[in-house]
Amino acid sequence: MYSTPFDTVLRQTLEEWKVPAVDFAEYDQYAADIRAGSRPRAGRDKGVRSVLHSAFTTALARYCIEHDLPHLGFIVLDSPVVTYREPVGEDVDITGHVVDHFYRHMAAFPGQAIIMENGDPPADVLSCASSYRFTGSEEGRPGFFPAAFPAPPGNG
């Protein structure tokens, strides 16, 4: 089987995160989706689909940044691991703790990564990353963007 350098980076990312079934992972340009193991991303549960999508985004950015290819130098991941659950049944023999490995690997990302998540990263990652808790209220930080924008000068 022919493997492209990008597929290699995708597999390495999934291996670093300890995601099950990474012995074979590739981007299928005809289906415009990722295959990991013997199944396409669409055939997985929503937690694994989210992790695979995040791995693709991260691997593509990492490859571009490390090879001086065009890339903005940052990624935004929305809820990449909140729905992930450790494998049961047929995948029970696979190493767990994907969420912790995800965060530790992302702490060494060569660009900037904005990760919006409902859970907390491990304490060792919090010590080397900027973390903001969105409160949804006026106390603390209400959200990613300010709740209200001030009026520009001269407009009334």
Buried (B, 14 or more C-beta within 10 A) or exposed (E): EEEEEBBBBBBBBBBBBBBBBBEEBBBEEEEEBBBBBEEBBEEBEEBBBBBBBBBBBBBBBBBBBEEEEEBEEEBEBEBBBBBBEBBEEEEEEBEEEBBBBBBBBBBEBEBEBEBBBEEEBBEEBEEEEEEEEEEEEEEEBBEEEEEEEEEEEEEE
